[in-house]
Amino acid sequence: MRTRTLAAAAALALTVVGCASSTDSPDTNSGPITIGLSAPLSGPAAALGENERNGVQLAIDQINQDGGLLGSRKLTLAAQDNACNPTDGVGSVTKLITQQQVSAVIGALCSGVTLAAMPLAKRYQVPLVVATSTSPDITTAAGKGGNDFTFRINPSDATLAVALSSYLHKAGDVRKVAILAEDSTYGRTGAAALQKALNDKGITVTGVDFVAQGTSDFSTQISKYRNNGTQSVALYISGADHLSFLRQAASARLQLPVTGRVELEGQNLEILKDEQFAGSSSVYPYSSLIKTPANAKFAKAYESAHKTPPTYESFEGYSAVMVLADAISRAKSSDPKAIQKALVKTDFTSLTGGTVKFDAYHQAHDKAFILQIKNGKTVIVSDVVT
């Protein structure tokens, strides 16, 4: 099903590219500058998409309150739902570019959607800033890989997996890991990256299980982990499915720490702080616990607006707007081609204290963080440059 969906999306992208007329460049002299966002605002990943949109909107609001860009031009947001589906994603990005005349697109959270949308950015020559999608395939296809209009500010799962496996090896508590991943581009490429990284460190992978998005019953997997010698479960499942697994593992009293790409804050922490998950860890590009003045200011503003700490998706959405604003200011233009040229030369200080600076494949190498639950609280164990 995943293969057929991606194939359909690719076919739709080619149809759009072949049939649509050229897009006029946005007005570079006056009026608002429109930033597009393609995100899952419905479906199992909707909560993640909403978090990203909240971060994007906060950045836009702050820039506008400070007087806007290029004199006094305000930023506006055009958001389209991609439902974490490649076919819907192609339609959402097409609408943003051809109908809403955006200067750049932020997207598309789900890796399969981002990969399907990338040809449109190249064809219409409108920058696509990837803020949360982690598939290594995005990096290899961008910049030197052939797509000059795609830029990724967040780390790839390949580098995140190396960082996590190095930590697990050094800690020495876990020598047998099971991987549970969703049957999506994110899940499959993330699981493959972690399996290789663990094997390289001599850590045994007891099994790799893929589940469909929207899975409601994880009892088979939980039973397997209880009985096959697994010492930790690495998760590459997102949104509602992620929370569902944690709740079912807690209810079944599965006595295993989790690891992988797990957000150790918010609702997840309320579950994972129980003693049965002691030692749970994660490699993550963001935590609200990061101690930099810029992050403290961001976290305070976000929590004031939304009554909850910012998430990874919120941080990356916010950062994407700030990186684009920096490029627009340096380009002295809202024209997509001018913005693209400016993005290539980005050298931007992140909220994390790292740097957003694109390599030949248009991949930035900001910091990521090893997080662990200790005594019921999330702590930052170390940071790594990805």
VEXDREN-2710 file (C-alpha; in Angstrom, 1 decimal):
% VEXDREN-2710
k/r/px/py/pz
1/MET/0.0/0.0/0.0
2/ARG/2.8/2.4/0.8
3/THR/4.5/1.7/-2.5
4/ARG/1.3/2.3/-4.5
5/THR/0.6/5.5/-2.6
6/LEU/4.1/6.9/-3.3
7/ALA/3.8/5.8/-6.9
8/ALA/0.4/7.6/-7.2
9/ALA/1.9/10.7/-5.7
10/ALA/4.8/10.7/-8.1
11/ALA/2.5/10.3/-11.0
12/LEU/0.4/13.2/-9.8
13/ALA/3.5/15.4/-9.4
14/LEU/4.5/14.6/-13.0
15/THR/1.0/15.4/-14.2
16/VAL/1.0/18.7/-12.4
17/VAL/4.5/19.6/-13.6
18/GLY/3.6/18.7/-17.2
19/CYS/0.3/20.5/-17.4
20/ALA/0.3/23.6/-15.2
21/SER/1.5/26.9/-16.6
22/SER/4.5/28.7/-15.2
23/THR/3.9/30.5/-11.9
24/ASP/4.4/34.2/-11.8
25/SER/6.9/35.4/-9.2
26/PRO/5.4/37.0/-6.1
27/ASP/5.4/40.8/-6.0
28/THR/8.9/41.8/-4.8
29/ASN/8.2/45.4/-4.1
30/SER/5.1/45.8/-1.9
31/GLY/2.4/43.9/0.0
32/PRO/2.6/40.9/2.3
33/ILE/5.1/38.1/1.9
34/THR/3.3/34.8/2.0
35/ILE/5.0/31.7/3.5
36/GLY/3.4/28.4/2.7
37/LEU/3.1/25.4/5.1
38/SER/2.2/21.9/4.1
39/ALA/1.6/19.8/7.2
40/PRO/-0.7/17.0/8.5
41/LEU/-3.6/18.9/10.0
42/SER/-5.8/15.8/9.9
43/GLY/-5.2/12.1/10.5
44/PRO/-3.0/10.3/13.0
45/ALA/-0.2/12.9/12.8
46/ALA/-2.6/15.9/13.1
47/ALA/-1.3/16.9/16.6
48/LEU/2.2/17.1/15.3
49/GLY/1.1/19.2/12.3
50/GLU/-0.8/21.6/14.6
51/ASN/2.3/21.9/16.8
52/GLU/4.4/22.8/13.8
53/ARG/1.8/25.4/12.6
54/ASN/1.8/26.9/16.1
55/GLY/5.6/27.4/15.9
56/VAL/5.4/28.8/12.4
57/GLN/2.7/31.3/13.4
58/LEU/4.6/32.4/16.5
59/ALA/7.6/33.3/14.4
60/ILE/5.5/35.2/11.9
61/ASP/3.7/37.1/14.7
62/GLN/7.0/38.1/16.3
63/ILE/8.5/39.3/13.0
64/ASN/5.4/41.3/12.2
65/GLN/5.4/42.8/15.7
66/ASP/9.0/43.9/15.1
67/GLY/8.0/45.7/11.9
68/GLY/8.1/43.0/9.3
69/LEU/10.7/42.5/6.5
70/LEU/12.1/44.5/3.7
71/GLY/11.0/47.8/5.2
72/SER/7.6/47.2/6.6
73/ARG/6.2/44.2/4.7
74/LYS/4.3/41.8/6.8
75/LEU/4.5/38.0/6.7
76/THR/1.3/36.0/6.1
77/LEU/0.8/32.2/6.5
78/ALA/-0.9/30.0/3.9
79/ALA/-1.4/26.5/5.4
80/GLN/-2.5/23.4/3.6
81/ASP/-3.4/20.0/5.0
82/ASN/-1.4/17.1/3.6
83/ALA/-2.9/14.4/6.0
84/CYS/0.6/12.8/6.1
85/ASN/-0.3/11.3/2.6
86/PRO/2.0/11.8/-0.4
87/THR/-0.8/12.2/-2.9
88/ASP/-2.5/14.8/-0.7
89/GLY/0.9/16.4/-0.1
90/VAL/1.5/17.0/-3.8
91/GLY/-1.9/18.6/-4.1
92/SER/-1.2/20.9/-1.0
93/VAL/2.1/22.1/-2.3
94/THR/0.8/22.6/-5.8
95/LYS/-2.0/24.8/-4.4
96/LEU/0.5/26.8/-2.3
97/ILE/2.7/27.5/-5.2
98/THR/0.3/28.0/-8.1
99/GLN/-2.7/29.5/-6.4
100/GLN/-1.5/31.1/-3.2
101/GLN/1.7/32.5/-4.8
102/VAL/4.0/31.7/-1.8
103/SER/7.6/32.9/-1.7
104/ALA/8.7/29.6/0.0
105/VAL/7.2/26.4/1.4
106/ILE/7.8/24.8/4.8
107/GLY/7.0/21.1/4.8
108/ALA/6.0/18.5/4.9
109/LEU/6.6/16.9/8.3
110/CYS/6.0/13.3/7.0
111/SER/9.0/12.1/5.0
112/GLY/7.0/10.4/2.3
113/VAL/5.1/13.6/1.7
114/THR/8.3/15.7/1.6
115/LEU/9.9/13.3/-1.0
116/ALA/6.8/13.5/-3.1
117/ALA/6.7/17.3/-2.9
118/MET/10.4/17.9/-3.7
119/PRO/10.0/17.7/-7.5
120/LEU/7.5/20.5/-7.4
121/ALA/9.9/22.8/-5.6
122/LYS/12.5/22.1/-8.3
123/ARG/10.0/22.5/-11.2
124/TYR/8.5/25.8/-10.0
125/GLN/11.8/27.0/-8.5
126/VAL/10.2/27.8/-5.1
127/PRO/12.3/27.0/-2.0
128/LEU/11.1/24.0/0.1
129/VAL/12.5/24.3/3.7
130/VAL/12.2/20.8/5.3
131/ALA/11.7/21.3/9.0
132/THR/10.9/17.9/10.5
133/SER/11.1/15.1/8.0
134/THR/14.1/12.9/8.8
135/SER/14.4/10.3/6.0
136/PRO/18.1/10.1/4.8
137/ASP/16.7/10.0/1.2
138/ILE/15.8/13.7/1.4
139/THR/19.4/14.7/1.9
140/THR/20.8/12.5/-0.9
141/ALA/18.3/14.0/-3.4
142/ALA/18.8/17.7/-2.4
143/GLY/21.5/20.2/-3.4
144/LYS/24.3/18.3/-5.0
145/GLY/21.9/15.4/-5.2
146/GLY/19.9/17.2/-7.9
147/ASN/17.3/19.4/-6.2
148/ASP/18.7/22.9/-5.7
149/PHE/15.4/24.2/-4.2
150/THR/15.2/21.8/-1.2
151/PHE/16.9/22.7/2.1
152/ARG/16.7/20.7/5.3
153/ILE/17.2/22.4/8.7
154/ASN/16.6/19.3/10.9
155/PRO/18.9/16.3/11.2
156/SER/18.6/13.1/9.2
157/ASP/17.8/9.8/10.9
158/ALA/21.1/8.5/9.7
159/THR/23.1/10.9/11.8
160/LEU/20.6/10.6/14.7
161/ALA/20.9/6.8/14.7
162/VAL/24.7/7.0/14.9
163/ALA/24.5/9.4/17.9
164/LEU/22.0/7.2/19.7
165/SER/23.8/3.9/19.1
166/SER/27.1/5.5/20.3
167/TYR/25.4/6.6/23.5
168/LEU/23.8/3.2/24.1
169/HIS/27.1/1.4/23.5
170/LYS/28.9/3.7/25.9
171/ALA/26.3/3.4/28.6
172/GLY/26.5/-0.3/28.4
173/ASP/23.2/-1.2/29.9
174/VAL/21.5/-2.4/26.7
175/ARG/22.9/-5.0/24.4
176/LYS/19.7/-6.3/22.8
177/VAL/17.3/-3.9/21.1
178/ALA/14.0/-4.4/19.2
179/ILE/12.8/-1.9/16.7
180/LEU/9.2/-1.0/16.2
181/ALA/8.4/1.3/13.3
182/GLU/5.5/2.5/11.3
183/ASP/5.1/1.3/7.7
184/SER/6.0/4.6/6.1
185/THR/9.1/6.2/4.6
186/TYR/9.9/7.7/8.0
187/GLY/9.5/4.3/9.8
188/ARG/11.4/2.2/7.2
189/THR/14.3/4.5/6.7
190/GLY/14.6/5.3/10.4
191/ALA/14.6/1.6/11.3
192/ALA/17.2/0.8/8.7
193/ALA/19.5/3.6/9.9
194/LEU/19.2/2.5/13.5
195/GLN/19.7/-1.2/12.7
196/LYS/22.9/-0.5/10.8
197/ALA/24.2/1.9/13.6
198/LEU/23.4/-0.6/16.3
199/ASN/25.1/-3.5/14.4
200/ASP/28.2/-1.3/13.9
201/LYS/28.4/-1.0/17.7
202/GLY/27.9/-4.7/18.3
203/ILE/24.4/-4.3/19.8
204/THR/22.0/-7.1/18.8
205/VAL/18.7/-6.2/17.1
206/THR/16.3/-8.8/18.2
207/GLY/13.8/-8.0/15.5
208/VAL/12.3/-5.2/13.4
209/ASP/8.5/-4.9/13.3
210/PHE/6.5/-2.6/11.0
211/VAL/2.9/-1.7/11.8
212/ALA/0.4/0.2/9.7
213/GLN/-0.3/3.8/10.6
214/GLY/-3.4/3.9/12.7
215/THR/-2.7/0.6/14.4
216/SER/-4.8/0.2/17.5
217/ASP/-3.5/-3.1/19.0
218/PHE/0.2/-3.6/19.9
219/SER/-0.4/-6.7/22.1
220/THR/1.5/-9.0/19.7
221/GLN/4.6/-6.9/19.8
222/ILE/4.4/-6.3/23.5
223/SER/4.2/-10.1/24.1
224/LYS/7.2/-10.7/21.8
225/TYR/9.4/-8.2/23.6
226/ARG/8.5/-9.7/27.0
227/ASN/9.7/-13.1/25.9
228/ASN/12.6/-12.8/23.4
229/GLY/15.4/-11.3/25.5
230/THR/14.8/-7.7/24.3
231/GLN/16.3/-5.2/26.7
232/SER/14.9/-2.0/25.1
233/VAL/12.4/-1.1/22.4
234/ALA/13.4/1.6/19.8
235/LEU/10.4/3.4/18.5
236/TYR/9.9/5.0/15.0
237/ILE/6.2/5.5/15.2
238/SER/4.6/9.0/15.3
239/GLY/1.6/10.9/16.5
240/ALA/-1.4/9.1/18.0
241/ASP/0.2/5.7/17.3
242/HIS/3.2/6.6/19.4
243/LEU/1.1/7.5/22.4
244/SER/-1.1/4.4/21.9
245/PHE/1.9/2.0/22.1
246/LEU/3.2/3.7/25.3
247/ARG/-0.2/3.5/26.9
248/GLN/-0.6/-0.2/26.0
249/ALA/2.9/-1.1/27.2
250/ALA/2.2/0.7/30.5
251/SER/-1.1/-1.1/30.9
252/ALA/0.6/-4.5/30.1
253/ARG/3.3/-3.7/32.7
254/LEU/6.1/-4.2/30.1
255/GLN/9.3/-3.8/32.1
256/LEU/11.4/-2.3/29.4
257/PRO/12.9/1.1/28.7
258/VAL/12.1/2.6/25.3
259/THR/14.6/4.4/23.1
260/GLY/14.8/5.6/19.5
261/ARG/12.9/8.7/18.4
262/VAL/10.8/9.2/21.5
263/GLU/9.7/12.6/22.8
264/LEU/10.4/12.4/26.6
265/GLU/8.2/15.3/27.5
266/GLY/4.5/16.1/27.8
267/GLN/2.0/13.2/27.8
268/ASN/4.8/10.7/27.0
269/LEU/6.7/11.7/30.2
270/GLU/3.6/11.2/32.3
271/ILE/3.7/7.5/31.1
272/LEU/7.4/6.9/30.9
273/LYS/8.3/8.3/34.4
274/ASP/6.9/5.1/35.9
275/GLU/9.6/2.7/37.2
276/GLN/8.8/0.1/34.6
277/PHE/10.3/2.3/31.9
278/ALA/13.4/3.4/34.0
279/GLY/16.3/4.3/31.9
280/SER/14.3/5.2/28.8
281/SER/16.3/7.4/26.4
282/SER/16.0/9.2/23.1
283/VAL/17.9/11.1/20.5
284/TYR/16.0/14.3/19.7
285/PRO/16.7/17.5/17.8
286/TYR/15.0/19.6/20.5
287/SER/14.0/19.8/24.1
288/SER/12.3/22.7/26.0
289/LEU/15.0/22.1/28.6
290/ILE/17.8/23.5/26.4
291/LYS/19.6/26.2/28.4
292/THR/20.2/29.0/26.0
293/PRO/18.8/32.5/26.3
294/ALA/17.2/32.3/22.8
295/ASN/15.4/29.0/23.7
296/ALA/14.3/30.4/27.1
297/LYS/12.7/33.4/25.3
298/PHE/11.1/31.1/22.7
299/ALA/9.8/28.6/25.2
300/LYS/8.3/31.4/27.4
301/ALA/6.6/33.0/24.4
302/TYR/5.2/29.7/23.1
303/GLU/4.0/28.6/26.5
304/SER/2.3/32.0/27.0
305/ALA/0.4/31.6/23.8
306/HIS/-0.5/27.9/24.0
307/LYS/-0.3/27.0/27.8
308/THR/2.1/24.1/27.1
309/PRO/5.8/23.9/26.4
310/PRO/7.0/23.8/22.8
311/THR/7.6/20.5/21.1
312/TYR/10.2/19.5/18.5
313/GLU/7.7/20.3/15.7
314/SER/7.0/23.7/17.2
315/PHE/10.7/24.5/17.4
316/GLU/11.4/23.4/13.8
317/GLY/8.4/25.3/12.4
318/TYR/9.6/28.4/14.3
319/SER/13.2/27.9/13.2
320/ALA/12.1/27.4/9.5
321/VAL/10.4/30.8/9.5
322/MET/13.4/32.5/11.1
323/VAL/15.8/30.9/8.6
324/LEU/13.6/32.1/5.7
325/ALA/13.3/35.6/7.2
326/ASP/17.1/35.8/7.4
327/ALA/17.4/34.7/3.8
328/ILE/14.7/37.2/2.6
329/SER/16.5/40.0/4.4
330/ARG/19.8/39.2/2.9
331/ALA/18.3/38.7/-0.5
332/LYS/16.4/42.0/-0.2
333/SER/13.6/40.4/-2.1
334/SER/10.7/38.0/-1.6
335/ASP/11.3/36.5/-5.1
336/PRO/11.7/32.7/-4.6
337/LYS/14.8/32.5/-6.8
338/ALA/16.5/35.3/-4.8
339/ILE/15.6/33.5/-1.6
340/GLN/17.1/30.3/-2.9
341/LYS/20.4/31.9/-3.6
342/ALA/20.4/33.5/-0.1
343/LEU/19.6/30.2/1.6
344/VAL/22.6/28.6/0.1
345/LYS/24.8/31.0/2.0
346/THR/22.9/30.7/5.3
347/ASP/24.9/30.9/8.5
348/PHE/22.3/31.2/11.2
349/THR/22.5/30.7/15.0
350/SER/19.9/28.2/16.2
351/LEU/17.9/28.4/19.4
352/THR/19.8/25.3/20.5
353/GLY/23.2/27.1/20.3
354/GLY/24.1/25.3/17.2
355/THR/24.3/26.6/13.6
356/VAL/22.1/26.3/10.6
357/LYS/24.5/26.2/7.7
358/PHE/23.8/24.1/4.6
359/ASP/26.4/21.7/3.1
360/ALA/26.6/20.7/-0.5
361/TYR/23.5/18.5/-0.2
362/HIS/21.6/21.4/1.5
363/GLN/21.6/19.6/4.8
364/ALA/22.1/21.7/7.9
365/HIS/24.0/20.3/10.9
366/ASP/22.4/21.7/14.0
367/LYS/22.7/20.1/17.4
368/ALA/20.7/17.1/18.6
369/PHE/20.4/15.9/22.2
370/ILE/20.6/12.6/24.0
371/LEU/17.8/12.6/26.5
372/GLN/17.1/10.2/29.4
373/ILE/14.5/9.8/32.1
374/LYS/16.1/9.8/35.5
375/ASN/14.1/9.7/38.7
376/GLY/11.0/10.4/36.8
377/LYS/12.3/13.5/35.1
378/THR/13.8/14.1/31.6
379/VAL/17.4/15.3/31.6
380/ILE/19.8/16.2/28.8
381/VAL/22.7/13.8/28.9
382/SER/24.7/15.3/26.1
383/ASP/24.5/17.1/22.8
384/VAL/25.9/16.2/19.4
385/VAL/26.4/18.0/16.2
386/THR/24.5/16.2/13.5
END
